[in-house]
Amino acid sequence: MKVKLNGNDFYDVSTKFGVIDSSHPNAHTGIDLVMNTGTEIFSPVDGIVSKVVDYGSENIGKGIIIT
């Protein structure tokens, strides 16, 4: 599956919403996209950036939380 954001390129989805697997024992509550470092991204929804995280290879890895 690929997703297009705000007129940008299409990005591969590495983990879909609702997936349950070894990394997500409870339903996954987001969508993980694959893109190159430095790729300019835009929010797919209106909101406020409430947190920027970098958990390395744990949890969500690098992420932006929008509320």
PDBQT receptor file of N, H, CA, C and O in Angstrom, charges set to zero:
ATOM      1  N   MET A   1       0.847  -1.174   0.000  1.00  0.00    +0.000 N 
ATOM      2  CA  MET A   1       0.000   0.000   0.000  1.00  0.00    +0.000 C 
ATOM      3  C   MET A   1       0.892   1.236   0.000  1.00  0.00    +0.000 C 
ATOM      4  O   MET A   1       1.932   1.263   0.657  1.00  0.00    +0.000 OA
ATOM      5  N   LYS A   2       0.479   2.241  -0.733  1.00  0.00    +0.000 N 
ATOM      6  H   LYS A   2      -0.367   2.218  -1.267  1.00  0.00    +0.000 HD
ATOM      7  CA  LYS A   2       1.189   3.514  -0.759  1.00  0.00    +0.000 C 
ATOM      8  C   LYS A   2       0.213   4.628  -0.392  1.00  0.00    +0.000 C 
ATOM      9  O   LYS A   2      -0.987   4.517  -0.644  1.00  0.00    +0.000 OA
ATOM     10  N   VAL A   3       0.727   5.694   0.200  1.00  0.00    +0.000 N 
ATOM     11  H   VAL A   3       1.702   5.784   0.405  1.00  0.00    +0.000 HD
ATOM     12  CA  VAL A   3      -0.077   6.837   0.617  1.00  0.00    +0.000 C 
ATOM     13  C   VAL A   3       0.531   8.088   0.005  1.00  0.00    +0.000 C 
ATOM     14  O   VAL A   3       1.752   8.235  -0.025  1.00  0.00    +0.000 OA
ATOM     15  N   LYS A   4      -0.314   8.991  -0.485  1.00  0.00    +0.000 N 
ATOM     16  H   LYS A   4      -1.307   8.871  -0.461  1.00  0.00    +0.000 HD
ATOM     17  CA  LYS A   4       0.144  10.274  -1.026  1.00  0.00    +0.000 C 
ATOM     18  C   LYS A   4      -0.241  11.366  -0.034  1.00  0.00    +0.000 C 
ATOM     19  O   LYS A   4      -1.392  11.450   0.393  1.00  0.00    +0.000 OA
ATOM     20  N   LEU A   5       0.742  12.210   0.332  1.00  0.00    +0.000 N 
ATOM     21  H   LEU A   5       1.678  12.141  -0.015  1.00  0.00    +0.000 HD
ATOM     22  CA  LEU A   5       0.489  13.279   1.293  1.00  0.00    +0.000 C 
ATOM     23  C   LEU A   5       0.580  14.646   0.629  1.00  0.00    +0.000 C 
ATOM     24  O   LEU A   5       1.612  14.990   0.054  1.00  0.00    +0.000 OA
ATOM     25  N   ASN A   6      -0.488  15.419   0.703  1.00  0.00    +0.000 N 
ATOM     26  H   ASN A   6      -1.327  15.139   1.170  1.00  0.00    +0.000 HD
ATOM     27  CA  ASN A   6      -0.514  16.820   0.272  1.00  0.00    +0.000 C 
ATOM     28  C   ASN A   6       0.216  17.087  -1.037  1.00  0.00    +0.000 C 
ATOM     29  O   ASN A   6       0.970  18.055  -1.139  1.00  0.00    +0.000 OA
ATOM     30  N   GLY A   7       0.003  16.251  -2.025  1.00  0.00    +0.000 N 
ATOM     31  H   GLY A   7      -0.610  15.465  -1.942  1.00  0.00    +0.000 HD
ATOM     32  CA  GLY A   7       0.601  16.478  -3.319  1.00  0.00    +0.000 C 
ATOM     33  C   GLY A   7       2.040  16.023  -3.420  1.00  0.00    +0.000 C 
ATOM     34  O   GLY A   7       2.648  16.142  -4.484  1.00  0.00    +0.000 OA
ATOM     35  N   ASN A   8       2.603  15.504  -2.338  1.00  0.00    +0.000 N 
ATOM     36  H   ASN A   8       2.109  15.407  -1.473  1.00  0.00    +0.000 HD
ATOM     37  CA  ASN A   8       3.968  14.971  -2.391  1.00  0.00    +0.000 C 
ATOM     38  C   ASN A   8       3.950  13.621  -3.094  1.00  0.00    +0.000 C 
ATOM     39  O   ASN A   8       2.925  13.197  -3.626  1.00  0.00    +0.000 OA
ATOM     40  N   ASP A   9       5.076  12.966  -3.089  1.00  0.00    +0.000 N 
ATOM     41  H   ASP A   9       5.909  13.310  -2.656  1.00  0.00    +0.000 HD
ATOM     42  CA  ASP A   9       5.186  11.638  -3.673  1.00  0.00    +0.000 C 
ATOM     43  C   ASP A   9       4.366  10.628  -2.885  1.00  0.00    +0.000 C 
ATOM     44  O   ASP A   9       3.850  10.919  -1.806  1.00  0.00    +0.000 OA
ATOM     45  N   PHE A  10       4.260   9.435  -3.455  1.00  0.00    +0.000 N 
ATOM     46  H   PHE A  10       4.678   9.198  -4.332  1.00  0.00    +0.000 HD
ATOM     47  CA  PHE A  10       3.630   8.324  -2.751  1.00  0.00    +0.000 C 
ATOM     48  C   PHE A  10       4.670   7.678  -1.845  1.00  0.00    +0.000 C 
ATOM     49  O   PHE A  10       5.836   7.551  -2.219  1.00  0.00    +0.000 OA
ATOM     50  N   TYR A  11       4.244   7.269  -0.646  1.00  0.00    +0.000 N 
ATOM     51  H   TYR A  11       3.297   7.372  -0.342  1.00  0.00    +0.000 HD
ATOM     52  CA  TYR A  11       5.131   6.630   0.325  1.00  0.00    +0.000 C 
ATOM     53  C   TYR A  11       4.595   5.253   0.687  1.00  0.00    +0.000 C 
ATOM     54  O   TYR A  11       3.388   5.063   0.835  1.00  0.00    +0.000 OA
ATOM     55  N   ASP A  12       5.511   4.291   0.828  1.00  0.00    +0.000 N 
ATOM     56  H   ASP A  12       6.492   4.446   0.708  1.00  0.00    +0.000 HD
ATOM     57  CA  ASP A  12       5.114   2.954   1.255  1.00  0.00    +0.000 C 
ATOM     58  C   ASP A  12       4.655   2.998   2.703  1.00  0.00    +0.000 C 
ATOM     59  O   ASP A  12       5.232   3.707   3.526  1.00  0.00    +0.000 OA
ATOM     60  N   VAL A  13       3.615   2.239   3.005  1.00  0.00    +0.000 N 
ATOM     61  H   VAL A  13       3.146   1.663   2.336  1.00  0.00    +0.000 HD
ATOM     62  CA  VAL A  13       3.152   2.073   4.380  1.00  0.00    +0.000 C 
ATOM     63  C   VAL A  13       3.848   0.836   4.931  1.00  0.00    +0.000 C 
ATOM     64  O   VAL A  13       3.694  -0.261   4.395  1.00  0.00    +0.000 OA
ATOM     65  N   SER A  14       4.617   1.018   6.007  1.00  0.00    +0.000 N 
ATOM     66  H   SER A  14       4.742   1.909   6.443  1.00  0.00    +0.000 HD
ATOM     67  CA  SER A  14       5.325  -0.127   6.593  1.00  0.00    +0.000 C 
ATOM     68  C   SER A  14       4.474  -0.831   7.642  1.00  0.00    +0.000 C 
ATOM     69  O   SER A  14       4.621  -2.035   7.852  1.00  0.00    +0.000 OA
ATOM     70  N   THR A  15       3.588  -0.093   8.302  1.00  0.00    +0.000 N 
ATOM     71  H   THR A  15       3.469   0.885   8.131  1.00  0.00    +0.000 HD
ATOM     72  CA  THR A  15       2.663  -0.686   9.259  1.00  0.00    +0.000 C 
ATOM     73  C   THR A  15       1.320   0.020   9.138  1.00  0.00    +0.000 C 
ATOM     74  O   THR A  15       1.241   1.241   9.272  1.00  0.00    +0.000 OA
ATOM     75  N   LYS A  16       0.273  -0.744   8.887  1.00  0.00    +0.000 N 
ATOM     76  H   LYS A  16       0.337  -1.736   8.778  1.00  0.00    +0.000 HD
ATOM     77  CA  LYS A  16      -1.069  -0.191   8.719  1.00  0.00    +0.000 C 
ATOM     78  C   LYS A  16      -1.744   0.053  10.065  1.00  0.00    +0.000 C 
ATOM     79  O   LYS A  16      -1.350  -0.525  11.078  1.00  0.00    +0.000 OA
ATOM     80  N   PHE A  17      -2.753   0.906  10.070  1.00  0.00    +0.000 N 
ATOM     81  H   PHE A  17      -3.073   1.376   9.247  1.00  0.00    +0.000 HD
ATOM     82  CA  PHE A  17      -3.570   1.170  11.247  1.00  0.00    +0.000 C 
ATOM     83  C   PHE A  17      -4.301  -0.110  11.647  1.00  0.00    +0.000 C 
ATOM     84  O   PHE A  17      -4.853  -0.806  10.795  1.00  0.00    +0.000 OA
ATOM     85  N   GLY A  18      -4.305  -0.417  12.939  1.00  0.00    +0.000 N 
ATOM     86  H   GLY A  18      -3.858   0.149  13.631  1.00  0.00    +0.000 HD
ATOM     87  CA  GLY A  18      -5.048  -1.557  13.454  1.00  0.00    +0.000 C 
ATOM     88  C   GLY A  18      -4.320  -2.886  13.440  1.00  0.00    +0.000 C 
ATOM     89  O   GLY A  18      -4.857  -3.886  13.917  1.00  0.00    +0.000 OA
ATOM     90  N   VAL A  19      -3.097  -2.920  12.900  1.00  0.00    +0.000 N 
ATOM     91  H   VAL A  19      -2.661  -2.108  12.513  1.00  0.00    +0.000 HD
ATOM     92  CA  VAL A  19      -2.332  -4.170  12.811  1.00  0.00    +0.000 C 
ATOM     93  C   VAL A  19      -2.009  -4.691  14.212  1.00  0.00    +0.000 C 
ATOM     94  O   VAL A  19      -1.670  -3.920  15.111  1.00  0.00    +0.000 OA
ATOM     95  N   ILE A  20      -2.117  -6.000  14.384  1.00  0.00    +0.000 N 
ATOM     96  H   ILE A  20      -2.392  -6.626  13.654  1.00  0.00    +0.000 HD
ATOM     97  CA  ILE A  20      -1.656  -6.665  15.598  1.00  0.00    +0.000 C 
ATOM     98  C   ILE A  20      -0.584  -7.663  15.160  1.00  0.00    +0.000 C 
ATOM     99  O   ILE A  20      -0.849  -8.566  14.366  1.00  0.00    +0.000 OA
ATOM    100  N   ASP A  21       0.642  -7.486  15.692  1.00  0.00    +0.000 N 
ATOM    101  H   ASP A  21       0.857  -6.753  16.336  1.00  0.00    +0.000 HD
ATOM    102  CA  ASP A  21       1.750  -8.377  15.353  1.00  0.00    +0.000 C 
ATOM    103  C   ASP A  21       2.732  -8.394  16.522  1.00  0.00    +0.000 C 
ATOM    104  O   ASP A  21       2.412  -7.890  17.599  1.00  0.00    +0.000 OA
ATOM    105  N   SER A  22       3.918  -8.964  16.328  1.00  0.00    +0.000 N 
ATOM    106  H   SER A  22       4.177  -9.374  15.454  1.00  0.00    +0.000 HD
ATOM    107  CA  SER A  22       4.879  -9.079  17.424  1.00  0.00    +0.000 C 
ATOM    108  C   SER A  22       5.343  -7.713  17.940  1.00  0.00    +0.000 C 
ATOM    109  O   SER A  22       5.687  -7.589  19.115  1.00  0.00    +0.000 OA
ATOM    110  N   SER A  23       5.356  -6.701  17.093  1.00  0.00    +0.000 N 
ATOM    111  H   SER A  23       5.076  -6.802  16.138  1.00  0.00    +0.000 HD
ATOM    112  CA  SER A  23       5.747  -5.355  17.521  1.00  0.00    +0.000 C 
ATOM    113  C   SER A  23       4.579  -4.571  18.099  1.00  0.00    +0.000 C 
ATOM    114  O   SER A  23       4.775  -3.600  18.830  1.00  0.00    +0.000 OA
ATOM    115  N   HIS A  24       3.364  -4.993  17.770  1.00  0.00    +0.000 N 
ATOM    116  H   HIS A  24       3.204  -5.781  17.176  1.00  0.00    +0.000 HD
ATOM    117  CA  HIS A  24       2.146  -4.289  18.192  1.00  0.00    +0.000 C 
ATOM    118  C   HIS A  24       1.160  -5.309  18.778  1.00  0.00    +0.000 C 
ATOM    119  O   HIS A  24       0.232  -5.733  18.090  1.00  0.00    +0.000 OA
ATOM    120  N   PRO A  25       1.355  -5.708  20.052  1.00  0.00    +0.000 N 
ATOM    121  CA  PRO A  25       0.461  -6.705  20.638  1.00  0.00    +0.000 C 
ATOM    122  C   PRO A  25      -0.974  -6.191  20.796  1.00  0.00    +0.000 C 
ATOM    123  O   PRO A  25      -1.921  -6.975  20.859  1.00  0.00    +0.000 OA
ATOM    124  N   ASN A  26      -1.119  -4.874  20.858  1.00  0.00    +0.000 N 
ATOM    125  H   ASN A  26      -0.349  -4.237  20.807  1.00  0.00    +0.000 HD
ATOM    126  CA  ASN A  26      -2.442  -4.240  20.824  1.00  0.00    +0.000 C 
ATOM    127  C   ASN A  26      -2.561  -3.570  19.463  1.00  0.00    +0.000 C 
ATOM    128  O   ASN A  26      -1.548  -3.297  18.819  1.00  0.00    +0.000 OA
ATOM    129  N   ALA A  27      -3.753  -3.308  19.030  1.00  0.00    +0.000 N 
ATOM    130  H   ALA A  27      -4.576  -3.530  19.554  1.00  0.00    +0.000 HD
ATOM    131  CA  ALA A  27      -3.948  -2.720  17.699  1.00  0.00    +0.000 C 
ATOM    132  C   ALA A  27      -3.111  -1.451  17.529  1.00  0.00    +0.000 C 
ATOM    133  O   ALA A  27      -3.146  -0.554  18.372  1.00  0.00    +0.000 OA
ATOM    134  N   HIS A  28      -2.357  -1.388  16.426  1.00  0.00    +0.000 N 
ATOM    135  H   HIS A  28      -2.329  -2.116  15.741  1.00  0.00    +0.000 HD
ATOM    136  CA  HIS A  28      -1.519  -0.226  16.088  1.00  0.00    +0.000 C 
ATOM    137  C   HIS A  28      -2.419   0.978  15.877  1.00  0.00    +0.000 C 
ATOM    138  O   HIS A  28      -3.402   0.897  15.141  1.00  0.00    +0.000 OA
ATOM    139  N   THR A  29      -2.095   2.092  16.515  1.00  0.00    +0.000 N 
ATOM    140  H   THR A  29      -1.297   2.158  17.114  1.00  0.00    +0.000 HD
ATOM    141  CA  THR A  29      -2.968   3.274  16.471  1.00  0.00    +0.000 C 
ATOM    142  C   THR A  29      -2.468   4.358  15.534  1.00  0.00    +0.000 C 
ATOM    143  O   THR A  29      -2.895   5.509  15.630  1.00  0.00    +0.000 OA
ATOM    144  N   GLY A  30      -1.571   4.004  14.632  1.00  0.00    +0.000 N 
ATOM    145  H   GLY A  30      -1.224   3.069  14.554  1.00  0.00    +0.000 HD
ATOM    146  CA  GLY A  30      -1.059   4.982  13.675  1.00  0.00    +0.000 C 
ATOM    147  C   GLY A  30      -0.805   4.328  12.338  1.00  0.00    +0.000 C 
ATOM    148  O   GLY A  30      -1.170   3.174  12.111  1.00  0.00    +0.000 OA
ATOM    149  N   ILE A  31      -0.179   5.075  11.463  1.00  0.00    +0.000 N 
ATOM    150  H   ILE A  31       0.117   6.012  11.648  1.00  0.00    +0.000 HD
ATOM    151  CA  ILE A  31       0.251   4.569  10.160  1.00  0.00    +0.000 C 
ATOM    152  C   ILE A  31       1.727   4.912  10.042  1.00  0.00    +0.000 C 
ATOM    153  O   ILE A  31       2.110   6.070  10.210  1.00  0.00    +0.000 OA
ATOM    154  N   ASP A  32       2.552   3.926   9.757  1.00  0.00    +0.000 N 
ATOM    155  H   ASP A  32       2.241   2.985   9.620  1.00  0.00    +0.000 HD
ATOM    156  CA  ASP A  32       3.989   4.151   9.603  1.00  0.00    +0.000 C 
ATOM    157  C   ASP A  32       4.330   4.235   8.125  1.00  0.00    +0.000 C 
ATOM    158  O   ASP A  32       3.974   3.355   7.341  1.00  0.00    +0.000 OA
ATOM    159  N   LEU A  33       5.026   5.307   7.752  1.00  0.00    +0.000 N 
ATOM    160  H   LEU A  33       5.315   6.023   8.388  1.00  0.00    +0.000 HD
ATOM    161  CA  LEU A  33       5.412   5.522   6.356  1.00  0.00    +0.000 C 
ATOM    162  C   LEU A  33       6.919   5.416   6.206  1.00  0.00    +0.000 C 
ATOM    163  O   LEU A  33       7.667   5.793   7.108  1.00  0.00    +0.000 OA
ATOM    164  N   VAL A  34       7.360   4.907   5.075  1.00  0.00    +0.000 N 
ATOM    165  H   VAL A  34       6.752   4.601   4.342  1.00  0.00    +0.000 HD
ATOM    166  CA  VAL A  34       8.778   4.789   4.762  1.00  0.00    +0.000 C 
ATOM    167  C   VAL A  34       9.174   5.961   3.871  1.00  0.00    +0.000 C 
ATOM    168  O   VAL A  34       8.556   6.195   2.832  1.00  0.00    +0.000 OA
ATOM    169  N   MET A  35      10.209   6.698   4.281  1.00  0.00    +0.000 N 
ATOM    170  H   MET A  35      10.711   6.508   5.124  1.00  0.00    +0.000 HD
ATOM    171  CA  MET A  35      10.716   7.794   3.445  1.00  0.00    +0.000 C 
ATOM    172  C   MET A  35      12.174   8.054   3.779  1.00  0.00    +0.000 C 
ATOM    173  O   MET A  35      12.654   7.685   4.851  1.00  0.00    +0.000 OA
ATOM    174  N   ASN A  36      12.857   8.678   2.871  1.00  0.00    +0.000 N 
ATOM    175  H   ASN A  36      12.468   8.978   2.000  1.00  0.00    +0.000 HD
ATOM    176  CA  ASN A  36      14.278   8.984   3.055  1.00  0.00    +0.000 C 
ATOM    177  C   ASN A  36      14.468  10.085   4.087  1.00  0.00    +0.000 C 
ATOM    178  O   ASN A  36      13.615  10.957   4.248  1.00  0.00    +0.000 OA
ATOM    179  N   THR A  37      15.602  10.031   4.785  1.00  0.00    +0.000 N 
ATOM    180  H   THR A  37      16.295   9.322   4.654  1.00  0.00    +0.000 HD
ATOM    181  CA  THR A  37      15.978  11.096   5.711  1.00  0.00    +0.000 C 
ATOM    182  C   THR A  37      16.020  12.420   4.957  1.00  0.00    +0.000 C 
ATOM    183  O   THR A  37      16.549  12.496   3.848  1.00  0.00    +0.000 OA
ATOM    184  N   GLY A  38      15.460  13.456   5.565  1.00  0.00    +0.000 N 
ATOM    185  H   GLY A  38      15.030  13.394   6.466  1.00  0.00    +0.000 HD
ATOM    186  CA  GLY A  38      15.452  14.777   4.945  1.00  0.00    +0.000 C 
ATOM    187  C   GLY A  38      14.242  15.057   4.075  1.00  0.00    +0.000 C 
ATOM    188  O   GLY A  38      14.104  16.158   3.543  1.00  0.00    +0.000 OA
ATOM    189  N   THR A  39      13.361  14.073   3.922  1.00  0.00    +0.000 N 
ATOM    190  H   THR A  39      13.473  13.178   4.353  1.00  0.00    +0.000 HD
ATOM    191  CA  THR A  39      12.150  14.277   3.126  1.00  0.00    +0.000 C 
ATOM    192  C   THR A  39      11.257  15.302   3.808  1.00  0.00    +0.000 C 
ATOM    193  O   THR A  39      10.963  15.176   4.997  1.00  0.00    +0.000 OA
ATOM    194  N   GLU A  40      10.824  16.317   3.062  1.00  0.00    +0.000 N 
ATOM    195  H   GLU A  40      11.063  16.419   2.097  1.00  0.00    +0.000 HD
ATOM    196  CA  GLU A  40       9.916  17.318   3.598  1.00  0.00    +0.000 C 
ATOM    197  C   GLU A  40       8.535  16.686   3.707  1.00  0.00    +0.000 C 
ATOM    198  O   GLU A  40       8.027  16.126   2.736  1.00  0.00    +0.000 OA
ATOM    199  N   ILE A  41       7.926  16.774   4.887  1.00  0.00    +0.000 N 
ATOM    200  H   ILE A  41       8.339  17.229   5.676  1.00  0.00    +0.000 HD
ATOM    201  CA  ILE A  41       6.598  16.198   5.081  1.00  0.00    +0.000 C 
ATOM    202  C   ILE A  41       5.634  17.267   5.573  1.00  0.00    +0.000 C 
ATOM    203  O   ILE A  41       6.027  18.255   6.192  1.00  0.00    +0.000 OA
ATOM    204  N   PHE A  42       4.374  17.039   5.283  1.00  0.00    +0.000 N 
ATOM    205  H   PHE A  42       4.054  16.236   4.780  1.00  0.00    +0.000 HD
ATOM    206  CA  PHE A  42       3.307  17.937   5.699  1.00  0.00    +0.000 C 
ATOM    207  C   PHE A  42       2.261  17.130   6.437  1.00  0.00    +0.000 C 
ATOM    208  O   PHE A  42       2.038  15.963   6.115  1.00  0.00    +0.000 OA
ATOM    209  N   SER A  43       1.623  17.726   7.409  1.00  0.00    +0.000 N 
ATOM    210  H   SER A  43       1.804  18.674   7.671  1.00  0.00    +0.000 HD
ATOM    211  CA  SER A  43       0.591  17.035   8.165  1.00  0.00    +0.000 C 
ATOM    212  C   SER A  43      -0.594  16.715   7.263  1.00  0.00    +0.000 C 
ATOM    213  O   SER A  43      -1.024  17.561   6.479  1.00  0.00    +0.000 OA
ATOM    214  N   PRO A  44      -1.126  15.494   7.370  1.00  0.00    +0.000 N 
ATOM    215  CA  PRO A  44      -2.308  15.158   6.572  1.00  0.00    +0.000 C 
ATOM    216  C   PRO A  44      -3.595  15.723   7.167  1.00  0.00    +0.000 C 
ATOM    217  O   PRO A  44      -4.652  15.656   6.540  1.00  0.00    +0.000 OA
ATOM    218  N   VAL A  45      -3.508  16.281   8.377  1.00  0.00    +0.000 N 
ATOM    219  H   VAL A  45      -2.650  16.335   8.887  1.00  0.00    +0.000 HD
ATOM    220  CA  VAL A  45      -4.683  16.834   9.054  1.00  0.00    +0.000 C 
ATOM    221  C   VAL A  45      -4.304  18.130   9.764  1.00  0.00    +0.000 C 
ATOM    222  O   VAL A  45      -3.130  18.381  10.037  1.00  0.00    +0.000 OA
ATOM    223  N   ASP A  46      -5.313  18.950  10.059  1.00  0.00    +0.000 N 
ATOM    224  H   ASP A  46      -6.267  18.747   9.837  1.00  0.00    +0.000 HD
ATOM    225  CA  ASP A  46      -5.074  20.132  10.879  1.00  0.00    +0.000 C 
ATOM    226  C   ASP A  46      -4.819  19.682  12.312  1.00  0.00    +0.000 C 
ATOM    227  O   ASP A  46      -5.385  18.684  12.759  1.00  0.00    +0.000 OA
ATOM    228  N   GLY A  47      -3.984  20.399  13.022  1.00  0.00    +0.000 N 
ATOM    229  H   GLY A  47      -3.524  21.209  12.659  1.00  0.00    +0.000 HD
ATOM    230  CA  GLY A  47      -3.711  20.052  14.408  1.00  0.00    +0.000 C 
ATOM    231  C   GLY A  47      -2.512  20.803  14.928  1.00  0.00    +0.000 C 
ATOM    232  O   GLY A  47      -1.964  21.682  14.263  1.00  0.00    +0.000 OA
ATOM    233  N   ILE A  48      -2.119  20.440  16.125  1.00  0.00    +0.000 N 
ATOM    234  H   ILE A  48      -2.564  19.725  16.665  1.00  0.00    +0.000 HD
ATOM    235  CA  ILE A  48      -0.978  21.055  16.784  1.00  0.00    +0.000 C 
ATOM    236  C   ILE A  48       0.039  19.964  17.074  1.00  0.00    +0.000 C 
ATOM    237  O   ILE A  48      -0.308  18.905  17.598  1.00  0.00    +0.000 OA
ATOM    238  N   VAL A  49       1.309  20.228  16.728  1.00  0.00    +0.000 N 
ATOM    239  H   VAL A  49       1.591  21.088  16.303  1.00  0.00    +0.000 HD
ATOM    240  CA  VAL A  49       2.366  19.282  17.055  1.00  0.00    +0.000 C 
ATOM    241  C   VAL A  49       2.534  19.327  18.570  1.00  0.00    +0.000 C 
ATOM    242  O   VAL A  49       2.950  20.343  19.127  1.00  0.00    +0.000 OA
ATOM    243  N   SER A  50       2.207  18.218  19.233  1.00  0.00    +0.000 N 
ATOM    244  H   SER A  50       1.870  17.392  18.781  1.00  0.00    +0.000 HD
ATOM    245  CA  SER A  50       2.300  18.177  20.689  1.00  0.00    +0.000 C 
ATOM    246  C   SER A  50       3.594  17.545  21.164  1.00  0.00    +0.000 C 
ATOM    247  O   SER A  50       3.994  17.742  22.311  1.00  0.00    +0.000 OA
ATOM    248  N   LYS A  51       4.261  16.779  20.291  1.00  0.00    +0.000 N 
ATOM    249  H   LYS A  51       3.936  16.619  19.359  1.00  0.00    +0.000 HD
ATOM    250  CA  LYS A  51       5.508  16.141  20.701  1.00  0.00    +0.000 C 
ATOM    251  C   LYS A  51       6.263  15.655  19.471  1.00  0.00    +0.000 C 
ATOM    252  O   LYS A  51       5.667  15.174  18.507  1.00  0.00    +0.000 OA
ATOM    253  N   VAL A  52       7.588  15.789  19.521  1.00  0.00    +0.000 N 
ATOM    254  H   VAL A  52       8.073  16.180  20.304  1.00  0.00    +0.000 HD
ATOM    255  CA  VAL A  52       8.483  15.202  18.524  1.00  0.00    +0.000 C 
ATOM    256  C   VAL A  52       9.361  14.230  19.296  1.00  0.00    +0.000 C 
ATOM    257  O   VAL A  52       9.977  14.605  20.294  1.00  0.00    +0.000 OA
ATOM    258  N   VAL A  53       9.422  12.963  18.833  1.00  0.00    +0.000 N 
ATOM    259  H   VAL A  53       8.922  12.659  18.023  1.00  0.00    +0.000 HD
ATOM    260  CA  VAL A  53      10.133  11.931  19.595  1.00  0.00    +0.000 C 
ATOM    261  C   VAL A  53      11.168  11.210  18.740  1.00  0.00    +0.000 C 
ATOM    262  O   VAL A  53      11.051  11.147  17.516  1.00  0.00    +0.000 OA
ATOM    263  N   ASP A  54      12.177  10.669  19.406  1.00  0.00    +0.000 N 
ATOM    264  H   ASP A  54      12.272  10.720  20.401  1.00  0.00    +0.000 HD
ATOM    265  CA  ASP A  54      13.153   9.798  18.762  1.00  0.00    +0.000 C 
ATOM    266  C   ASP A  54      13.495   8.689  19.751  1.00  0.00    +0.000 C 
ATOM    267  O   ASP A  54      14.333   8.866  20.635  1.00  0.00    +0.000 OA
ATOM    268  N   TYR A  55      12.833   7.544  19.591  1.00  0.00    +0.000 N 
ATOM    269  H   TYR A  55      12.152   7.401  18.873  1.00  0.00    +0.000 HD
ATOM    270  CA  TYR A  55      13.043   6.400  20.466  1.00  0.00    +0.000 C 
ATOM    271  C   TYR A  55      14.034   5.401  19.862  1.00  0.00    +0.000 C 
ATOM    272  O   TYR A  55      14.136   4.268  20.333  1.00  0.00    +0.000 OA
ATOM    273  N   GLY A  56      14.757   5.814  18.831  1.00  0.00    +0.000 N 
ATOM    274  H   GLY A  56      14.674   6.734  18.449  1.00  0.00    +0.000 HD
ATOM    275  CA  GLY A  56      15.687   4.902  18.170  1.00  0.00    +0.000 C 
ATOM    276  C   GLY A  56      14.928   3.770  17.505  1.00  0.00    +0.000 C 
ATOM    277  O   GLY A  56      14.032   4.014  16.697  1.00  0.00    +0.000 OA
ATOM    278  N   SER A  57      15.281   2.526  17.838  1.00  0.00    +0.000 N 
ATOM    279  H   SER A  57      16.009   2.328  18.494  1.00  0.00    +0.000 HD
ATOM    280  CA  SER A  57      14.594   1.384  17.227  1.00  0.00    +0.000 C 
ATOM    281  C   SER A  57      13.448   0.875  18.095  1.00  0.00    +0.000 C 
ATOM    282  O   SER A  57      12.843  -0.148  17.774  1.00  0.00    +0.000 OA
ATOM    283  N   GLU A  58      13.143   1.563  19.177  1.00  0.00    +0.000 N 
ATOM    284  H   GLU A  58      13.634   2.394  19.438  1.00  0.00    +0.000 HD
ATOM    285  CA  GLU A  58      12.052   1.170  20.071  1.00  0.00    +0.000 C 
ATOM    286  C   GLU A  58      10.779   1.936  19.744  1.00  0.00    +0.000 C 
ATOM    287  O   GLU A  58      10.830   3.035  19.190  1.00  0.00    +0.000 OA
ATOM    288  N   ASN A  59       9.649   1.355  20.088  1.00  0.00    +0.000 N 
ATOM    289  H   ASN A  59       9.608   0.463  20.538  1.00  0.00    +0.000 HD
ATOM    290  CA  ASN A  59       8.346   1.993  19.979  1.00  0.00    +0.000 C 
ATOM    291  C   ASN A  59       8.124   2.514  18.568  1.00  0.00    +0.000 C 
ATOM    292  O   ASN A  59       8.162   1.728  17.621  1.00  0.00    +0.000 OA
ATOM    293  N   ILE A  60       7.894   3.818  18.393  1.00  0.00    +0.000 N 
ATOM    294  H   ILE A  60       7.863   4.456  19.162  1.00  0.00    +0.000 HD
ATOM    295  CA  ILE A  60       7.600   4.360  17.058  1.00  0.00    +0.000 C 
ATOM    296  C   ILE A  60       8.849   4.831  16.332  1.00  0.00    +0.000 C 
ATOM    297  O   ILE A  60       8.761   5.301  15.198  1.00  0.00    +0.000 OA
ATOM    298  N   GLY A  61      10.012   4.712  16.965  1.00  0.00    +0.000 N 
ATOM    299  H   GLY A  61      10.083   4.330  17.886  1.00  0.00    +0.000 HD
ATOM    300  CA  GLY A  61      11.226   5.230  16.316  1.00  0.00    +0.000 C 
ATOM    301  C   GLY A  61      11.187   6.747  16.365  1.00  0.00    +0.000 C 
ATOM    302  O   GLY A  61      11.080   7.343  17.437  1.00  0.00    +0.000 OA
ATOM    303  N   LYS A  62      11.273   7.356  15.210  1.00  0.00    +0.000 N 
ATOM    304  H   LYS A  62      11.360   6.872  14.340  1.00  0.00    +0.000 HD
ATOM    305  CA  LYS A  62      11.150   8.809  15.124  1.00  0.00    +0.000 C 
ATOM    306  C   LYS A  62       9.712   9.131  14.768  1.00  0.00    +0.000 C 
ATOM    307  O   LYS A  62       9.133   8.500  13.884  1.00  0.00    +0.000 OA
ATOM    308  N   GLY A  63       9.134  10.102  15.446  1.00  0.00    +0.000 N 
ATOM    309  H   GLY A  63       9.604  10.614  16.164  1.00  0.00    +0.000 HD
ATOM    310  CA  GLY A  63       7.738  10.407  15.164  1.00  0.00    +0.000 C 
ATOM    311  C   GLY A  63       7.332  11.803  15.567  1.00  0.00    +0.000 C 
ATOM    312  O   GLY A  63       8.008  12.480  16.341  1.00  0.00    +0.000 OA
ATOM    313  N   ILE A  64       6.217  12.207  15.021  1.00  0.00    +0.000 N 
ATOM    314  H   ILE A  64       5.668  11.656  14.392  1.00  0.00    +0.000 HD
ATOM    315  CA  ILE A  64       5.614  13.487  15.324  1.00  0.00    +0.000 C 
ATOM    316  C   ILE A  64       4.192  13.196  15.784  1.00  0.00    +0.000 C 
ATOM    317  O   ILE A  64       3.415  12.569  15.064  1.00  0.00    +0.000 OA
ATOM    318  N   ILE A  65       3.856  13.653  16.982  1.00  0.00    +0.000 N 
ATOM    319  H   ILE A  65       4.487  14.162  17.567  1.00  0.00    +0.000 HD
ATOM    320  CA  ILE A  65       2.528  13.432  17.534  1.00  0.00    +0.000 C 
ATOM    321  C   ILE A  65       1.715  14.699  17.296  1.00  0.00    +0.000 C 
ATOM    322  O   ILE A  65       2.098  15.784  17.733  1.00  0.00    +0.000 OA
ATOM    323  N   ILE A  66       0.588  14.550  16.597  1.00  0.00    +0.000 N 
ATOM    324  H   ILE A  66       0.278  13.668  16.242  1.00  0.00    +0.000 HD
ATOM    325  CA  ILE A  66      -0.286  15.687  16.269  1.00  0.00    +0.000 C 
ATOM    326  C   ILE A  66      -1.606  15.505  17.009  1.00  0.00    +0.000 C 
ATOM    327  O   ILE A  66      -2.229  14.446  16.929  1.00  0.00    +0.000 OA
ATOM    328  N   THR A  67      -2.029  16.546  17.733  1.00  0.00    +0.000 N 
ATOM    329  H   THR A  67      -1.522  17.406  17.798  1.00  0.00    +0.000 HD
ATOM    330  CA  THR A  67      -3.324  16.486  18.436  1.00  0.00    +0.000 C 
ATOM    331  C   THR A  67      -4.267  17.519  17.880  1.00  0.00    +0.000 C 
ATOM    332  O   THR A  67      -5.405  17.626  18.339  1.00  0.00    +0.000 OA
TER     333      THR A  67
